[in-house]
């Protein structure tokens, strides 16, 4: 036989063998896991005593807690006796079906990022939690960043804000993140760290913009230090450490596109917040997870009139099944399932259809069957019922706005409301609570209005019995973080038109924001000329406005003409949302704007 032919056959045999070997190593099936967590989170000793019964539930694992360490960033050392008991309980946990368990630690803490003594204690707590997780044959720990108490991630509330720059804080937090990862892996090499959210939270920052602008926005975010901490963990991570971004925002999704969008954000867009030196580790060691909020789908414990309250039990179960399926479809590995009102382990308040929904969704996903059930029609029916019931409460108000007499000067915009023009103004009724957010308004808001040929004038009094709790960051114009605290929002449009809508916001510190809502986008470059002044008097903050007609994108009014208007307030103390024209769920319901008619 020709030597060339023999060589070719040998090469072909070699390639065939190599291909067969690599194919043999390719997994035939990658199992996505559903993990249980909620207010029913058990202690390690309960798990050790009841694990056989617990494993009858349709999960792949659970999150449990220790008696010795709760807040992982605590500056208080773990009690030795409790720690000993936790270690013994963890060693006694023998699982079979629950293959992927985690021990949880929370983040709220008044620790000082610059205090080495604080961090000696924190790192020892971290090591002990990792040791407990390894003893219990867990796959890792769960680190809940949300601060149920003092927020360690906020630069605005940082102890040394007056003497340390944001960049200095980022540097020390990154250093602590590296120490945190090293401490974990010193006891549990290659563990998994499940977080309920990571960079999935920063949707407004995971996109192209000047780095200086991103840093400025990040510094004013309530989780300002979170990206630096993650970068620090990646700095120190061995190749086997895995970090899961649990995407807590998935609680409320209604269609599959939302899942795909956030998966893209976590896997690609989030790199805007990652040091390029860590891009390789981020791509290979940070997973996208998904979240489910059972109480929301089944309307447990809520007094609001949200959509879930208008669904039948069958429609609620369908929504849950739909979200389980798409959560599993778009997670790298983990879906965590949260409830506050149900207790899986004591069999309390388990909703009809809930357990079956998990089983059905898993079967469809694992068999690679498409999800063909029609959730949209079910939700549309619920919205119809919601509209029918709430219709009587959604009466759009009307007000006739008086014109300032020619003999009286327009108001001086100083926030004092002492000009003669205000004596001729009309006082609108108190703002009412947004139905699904604020059943009862505790702090009243009153509005006076008048106009002339050049502008509309508003005098708004925001009563506030807890003035010391107002949240009002000092921001540059159009900084999106203005939504993080107390604010007044004004909406204007031509009569009977949904768009364009002029949207103006002011907060108690005098920061402001403006934009124009269009049919399918928002014009954030819309920066009209308008005036306002904020003052604080006793138990209230006051805002006086002069808003030219051009700032509202409407033509100067003729007597008898009208425009569409809404005036809304967000009060951070009690998370109250209120509005002049009644709303169902949020301020951007432009079809619900009231009417200003202009008097001669």
ZAMARGU-4260 file (C-alpha; in steps of 0.2 Angstrom, whole numbers, plus 5000, padded with zeros to 4 digits):
<rodrens>
0) 5000/5000/5000 | 5006/5018/4996 | 5015/5026/5011 | 5005/5042/5009 | 4989/5032/5010
5) 4996/5023/5026 | 5000/5039/5034 | 4983/5047/5030 | 4974/5032/5037 | 4985/5033/5053
10) 4981/5051/5055 | 4962/5048/5052 | 4963/5034/5065 | 4971/5046/5078 | 4958/5059/5075
15) 4944/5047/5076 | 4951/5040/5093 | 4954/5058/5100 | 4936/5063/5095 | 4929/5048/5103
20) 4938/5051/5119 | 4932/5069/5120 | 4914/5064/5116 | 4915/5051/5130 | 4919/5065/5142
25) 4906/5077/5136 | 4891/5076/5149 | 4875/5069/5142 | 4865/5080/5153 | 4869/5095/5164
30) 4857/5096/5179 | 4850/5113/5184 | 4847/5114/5203 | 4833/5122/5213 | 4838/5127/5230
35) 4826/5131/5244 | 4827/5147/5255 | 4816/5158/5265 | 4810/5163/5282 | 4809/5144/5286
40) 4828/5143/5285 | 4833/5129/5298 | 4848/5128/5309 | 4861/5115/5306 | 4855/5104/5321
45) 4837/5104/5314 | 4844/5098/5297 | 4854/5084/5304 | 4839/5077/5314 | 4826/5079/5300
50) 4836/5078/5283 | 4827/5062/5278 | 4810/5069/5279 | 4816/5086/5271 | 4823/5077/5256
55) 4805/5072/5251 | 4803/5090/5244 | 4806/5093/5226 | 4823/5102/5228 | 4841/5099/5225
60) 4847/5107/5241 | 4843/5120/5254 | 4851/5135/5263 | 4853/5133/5281 | 4861/5143/5295
65) 4872/5141/5310 | 4868/5146/5328 | 4886/5153/5331 | 4888/5164/5315 | 4874/5174/5307
70) 4881/5190/5301 | 4897/5185/5292 | 4904/5203/5293 | 4901/5204/5312 | 4915/5211/5322
75) 4910/5200/5337 | 4919/5183/5338 | 4908/5167/5337 | 4903/5160/5354 | 4915/5144/5356
80) 4901/5133/5363 | 4889/5137/5350 | 4902/5135/5337 | 4907/5118/5343 | 4888/5113/5343
85) 4887/5119/5325 | 4902/5109/5320 | 4895/5093/5328 | 4878/5096/5319 | 4886/5099/5302
90) 4896/5083/5304 | 4880/5073/5308 | 4871/5079/5292 | 4870/5064/5280 | 4861/5069/5263
95) 4857/5058/5248 | 4845/5068/5237 | 4850/5086/5243 | 4866/5086/5234 | 4869/5105/5234
100) 4867/5113/5251 | 4874/5130/5257 | 4876/5138/5274 | 4871/5157/5274 | 4879/5172/5282
105) 4872/5190/5281 | 4881/5206/5277 | 4873/5220/5289 | 4887/5226/5299 | 4895/5242/5307
110) 4912/5235/5303 | 4926/5248/5297 | 4934/5243/5281 | 4950/5251/5287 | 4950/5243/5304
115) 4962/5228/5303 | 4956/5222/5321 | 4938/5221/5314 | 4944/5211/5299 | 4954/5199/5310
120) 4937/5194/5318 | 4928/5194/5302 | 4940/5183/5293 | 4940/5171/5308 | 4921/5170/5307
125) 4923/5167/5288 | 4934/5153/5290 | 4923/5145/5303 | 4908/5146/5292 | 4918/5138/5278
130) 4924/5124/5289 | 4906/5121/5295 | 4900/5120/5276 | 4914/5108/5272 | 4910/5097/5287
135) 4891/5097/5282 | 4896/5091/5264 | 4889/5107/5257 | 4894/5114/5240 | 4898/5131/5248
140) 4891/5146/5257 | 4877/5158/5253 | 4882/5176/5256 | 4867/5188/5257 | 4874/5206/5253
145) 4857/5214/5257 | 4860/5224/5273 | 4846/5220/5286 | 4853/5234/5297 | 4868/5245/5294
150) 4873/5245/5276 | 4892/5242/5274 | 4892/5244/5255 | 4887/5262/5255 | 4899/5276/5252
155) 4886/5289/5257 | 4886/5281/5274 | 4904/5276/5276 | 4912/5281/5292 | 4927/5290/5284
160) 4918/5298/5270 | 4924/5315/5275 | 4942/5310/5275 | 4943/5295/5262 | 4939/5297/5244
165) 4928/5284/5235 | 4944/5277/5226 | 4952/5275/5243 | 4937/5265/5249 | 4937/5255/5233
170) 4955/5250/5236 | 4952/5244/5254 | 4936/5235/5250 | 4945/5226/5235 | 4959/5221/5248
175) 4945/5214/5260 | 4937/5205/5246 | 4953/5196/5242 | 4956/5192/5261 | 4938/5185/5262
180) 4940/5173/5247 | 4957/5167/5254 | 4949/5164/5271 | 4935/5154/5263 | 4947/5143/5253
185) 4959/5141/5267 | 4945/5129/5275 | 4936/5124/5259 | 4946/5125/5243 | 4936/5127/5228
190) 4919/5130/5236 | 4904/5139/5228 | 4898/5156/5235 | 4880/5159/5231 | 4875/5177/5232
195) 4857/5183/5229 | 4863/5197/5218 | 4880/5203/5211 | 4882/5214/5196 | 4865/5209/5189
200) 4859/5223/5201 | 4868/5237/5192 | 4858/5238/5176 | 4861/5256/5173 | 4880/5255/5175
205) 4883/5239/5164 | 4883/5249/5148 | 4895/5260/5138 | 4899/5277/5147 | 4914/5287/5152
210) 4923/5278/5166 | 4923/5294/5177 | 4904/5295/5175 | 4902/5277/5180 | 4912/5279/5195
215) 4902/5295/5200 | 4886/5285/5198 | 4893/5270/5207 | 4899/5281/5222 | 4881/5287/5225
220) 4873/5269/5224 | 4868/5260/5239 | 4879/5246/5235 | 4894/5256/5229 | 4907/5245/5236
225) 4900/5228/5229 | 4910/5228/5213 | 4926/5232/5222 | 4923/5217/5234 | 4919/5205/5219
230) 4935/5211/5210 | 4944/5207/5226 | 4937/5190/5228 | 4942/5187/5210 | 4960/5193/5213
235) 4962/5179/5226 | 4951/5165/5219 | 4959/5149/5214 | 4953/5142/5198 | 4940/5131/5207
240) 4931/5144/5217 | 4914/5148/5209 | 4903/5164/5213 | 4885/5164/5208 | 4875/5180/5204
245) 4858/5175/5210 | 4848/5189/5201 | 4835/5193/5215 | 4826/5204/5202 | 4819/5189/5194
250) 4806/5188/5207 | 4794/5197/5197 | 4797/5192/5179 | 4782/5189/5167 | 4791/5183/5151
255) 4806/5174/5145 | 4814/5189/5137 | 4818/5196/5154 | 4828/5181/5159 | 4838/5181/5143
260) 4842/5200/5145 | 4848/5198/5163 | 4858/5182/5158 | 4867/5193/5145 | 4870/5207/5157
265) 4878/5195/5170 | 4889/5186/5157 | 4894/5200/5146 | 4888/5218/5150 | 4894/5216/5169
270) 4912/5216/5163 | 4911/5235/5163 | 4912/5234/5182 | 4926/5221/5182 | 4945/5225/5181
275) 4951/5218/5164 | 4964/5209/5173 | 4950/5198/5181 | 4940/5196/5164 | 4946/5178/5162
280) 4941/5173/5180 | 4925/5182/5178 | 4920/5173/5162 | 4925/5156/5169 | 4921/5157/5188
285) 4906/5168/5189 | 4889/5160/5186 | 4872/5168/5182 | 4858/5161/5193 | 4840/5165/5194
290) 4827/5168/5208 | 4809/5164/5212 | 4798/5172/5224 | 4784/5160/5228 | 4774/5172/5239
295) 4772/5184/5225 | 4765/5171/5212 | 4753/5165/5225 | 4749/5182/5233 | 4753/5177/5251
300) 4753/5190/5264 | 4751/5206/5253 | 4738/5219/5256 | 4741/5227/5239 | 4730/5225/5224
305) 4744/5219/5213 | 4741/5208/5198 | 4744/5192/5207 | 4728/5196/5218 | 4717/5195/5202
310) 4723/5178/5196 | 4714/5162/5200 | 4724/5148/5209 | 4727/5139/5193 | 4733/5155/5185
315) 4745/5158/5199 | 4752/5140/5198 | 4754/5143/5180 | 4764/5159/5183 | 4775/5150/5195
320) 4778/5135/5183 | 4782/5147/5169 | 4795/5156/5179 | 4803/5140/5186 | 4805/5133/5168
325) 4813/5149/5161 | 4823/5152/5177 | 4831/5134/5174 | 4833/5137/5156 | 4843/5153/5158
330) 4853/5149/5174 | 4871/5142/5173 | 4867/5130/5187 | 4857/5137/5202 | 4839/5143/5204
335) 4835/5148/5222 | 4817/5148/5228 | 4811/5160/5241 | 4796/5162/5253 | 4792/5171/5268
340) 4775/5164/5272 | 4777/5146/5268 | 4787/5133/5278 | 4792/5118/5268 | 4799/5109/5283
345) 4784/5111/5295 | 4772/5108/5280 | 4763/5125/5284 | 4754/5136/5271 | 4761/5126/5256
350) 4750/5132/5242 | 4740/5120/5231 | 4749/5118/5214 | 4765/5124/5221 | 4775/5108/5223
355) 4767/5101/5207 | 4773/5116/5197 | 4791/5113/5202 | 4790/5095/5196 | 4781/5099/5180
360) 4793/5113/5175 | 4808/5102/5179 | 4801/5088/5169 | 4798/5099/5154 | 4815/5107/5156
365) 4825/5091/5158 | 4816/5083/5143 | 4821/5098/5133 | 4802/5101/5129 | 4797/5119/5125
370) 4786/5128/5137 | 4770/5130/5127 | 4757/5135/5140 | 4750/5152/5138 | 4755/5163/5152
375) 4751/5180/5143 | 4733/5176/5141 | 4731/5171/5160 | 4740/5187/5165 | 4729/5198/5153
380) 4713/5190/5161 | 4720/5195/5178 | 4723/5213/5172 | 4705/5214/5165 | 4699/5209/5183
385) 4711/5221/5191 | 4705/5236/5180 | 4687/5232/5183 | 4689/5232/5202 | 4700/5247/5203
390) 4691/5257/5190 | 4680/5266/5203 | 4696/5271/5212 | 4705/5278/5196 | 4694/5293/5193
395) 4705/5306/5185 | 4705/5322/5194 | 4702/5339/5185 | 4707/5356/5191 | 4703/5374/5184
400) 4720/5383/5186 | 4717/5402/5189 | 4728/5415/5180 | 4738/5427/5190 | 4730/5444/5189
405) 4739/5457/5179 | 4740/5468/5195 | 4749/5455/5204 | 4767/5450/5201 | 4772/5432/5198
410) 4779/5422/5213 | 4797/5424/5217 | 4805/5407/5217 | 4812/5406/5234 | 4803/5392/5242
415) 4794/5403/5255 | 4776/5403/5248 | 4773/5421/5254 | 4770/5430/5238 | 4753/5438/5234
420) 4751/5427/5219 | 4748/5412/5230 | 4732/5419/5238 | 4724/5418/5221 | 4730/5400/5217
425) 4719/5385/5218 | 4723/5371/5231 | 4722/5354/5224 | 4717/5339/5235 | 4729/5329/5245
430) 4739/5317/5235 | 4733/5299/5237 | 4742/5283/5239 | 4747/5272/5224 | 4735/5258/5226
435) 4747/5243/5225 | 4761/5252/5235 | 4753/5263/5248 | 4736/5258/5256 | 4737/5273/5268
440) 4746/5289/5266 | 4753/5294/5283 | 4762/5310/5277 | 4751/5322/5267 | 4756/5332/5252
445) 4747/5348/5246 | 4748/5358/5230 | 4744/5375/5225 | 4744/5380/5207 | 4742/5396/5196
450) 4749/5402/5179 | 4753/5416/5168 | 4757/5418/5149 | 4775/5412/5152 | 4774/5398/5165
455) 4764/5387/5177 | 4768/5389/5195 | 4767/5376/5209 | 4769/5377/5228 | 4770/5360/5235
460) 4771/5356/5254 | 4777/5339/5258 | 4773/5335/5277 | 4786/5324/5285 | 4784/5319/5303
465) 4802/5311/5303 | 4812/5325/5295 | 4828/5317/5302 | 4825/5301/5291 | 4824/5310/5274
470) 4835/5302/5261 | 4841/5316/5249 | 4858/5313/5241 | 4866/5328/5233 | 4868/5324/5215
475) 4872/5332/5198 | 4858/5335/5186 | 4851/5319/5178 | 4859/5307/5191 | 4848/5292/5191
480) 4851/5289/5210 | 4838/5303/5213 | 4826/5289/5214 | 4835/5281/5229 | 4826/5293/5242
485) 4813/5306/5244 | 4807/5316/5229 | 4794/5325/5220 | 4790/5320/5202 | 4780/5331/5189
490) 4773/5324/5173 | 4766/5335/5159 | 4759/5331/5142 | 4747/5338/5128 | 4729/5334/5132
495) 4724/5316/5129 | 4741/5311/5123 | 4752/5297/5131 | 4768/5304/5124 | 4779/5314/5124
500) 4778/5316/5142 | 4789/5329/5151 | 4796/5322/5167 | 4804/5333/5181 | 4811/5327/5198
505) 4817/5337/5213 | 4823/5330/5230 | 4824/5339/5247 | 4843/5343/5244 | 4839/5352/5228
510) 4845/5339/5216 | 4835/5338/5200 | 4832/5327/5185 | 4823/5329/5169 | 4819/5318/5153
515) 4806/5316/5140 | 4797/5300/5138 | 4794/5295/5120 | 4784/5281/5111 | 4798/5268/5113
520) 4812/5276/5122 | 4817/5291/5134 | 4826/5306/5129 | 4838/5309/5144 | 4846/5323/5135
525) 4830/5334/5137 | 4836/5348/5148 | 4824/5362/5147 | 4825/5378/5157 | 4814/5378/5173
530) 4816/5385/5191 | 4813/5378/5208 | 4818/5382/5226 | 4817/5370/5241 | 4816/5375/5259
535) 4813/5365/5275 | 4801/5372/5289 | 4797/5362/5304 | 4790/5345/5299 | 4789/5348/5281
540) 4800/5352/5265 | 4793/5364/5252 | 4796/5366/5234 | 4791/5381/5224 | 4791/5379/5205
545) 4791/5390/5189 | 4789/5379/5174 | 4789/5387/5157 | 4777/5379/5144 | 4792/5374/5133
550) 4798/5363/5148 | 4781/5354/5147 | 4782/5352/5128 | 4765/5360/5127 | 4760/5376/5118
555) 4756/5392/5129 | 4738/5389/5135 | 4723/5399/5129 | 4708/5402/5141 | 4698/5385/5142
560) 4712/5375/5135 | 4720/5360/5145 | 4735/5349/5147 | 4738/5332/5155 | 4746/5332/5172
565) 4752/5322/5187 | 4761/5326/5203 | 4769/5312/5213 | 4779/5310/5228 | 4790/5296/5234
570) 4793/5296/5253 | 4807/5285/5259 | 4803/5284/5277 | 4788/5272/5275 | 4791/5268/5257
575) 4775/5278/5253 | 4771/5283/5235 | 4757/5295/5232 | 4750/5305/5217 | 4737/5318/5212
580) 4729/5307/5199 | 4726/5289/5206 | 4738/5276/5200 | 4739/5257/5201 | 4757/5252/5203
585) 4769/5266/5198 | 4771/5284/5193 | 4774/5280/5174 | 4755/5276/5171 | 4753/5290/5158
590) 4735/5285/5153 | 4730/5290/5171 | 4736/5308/5171 | 4723/5321/5177 | 4719/5337/5168
595) 4723/5356/5171 | 4711/5367/5162 | 4716/5386/5161 | 4704/5399/5167 | 4704/5417/5160
</rodrens>
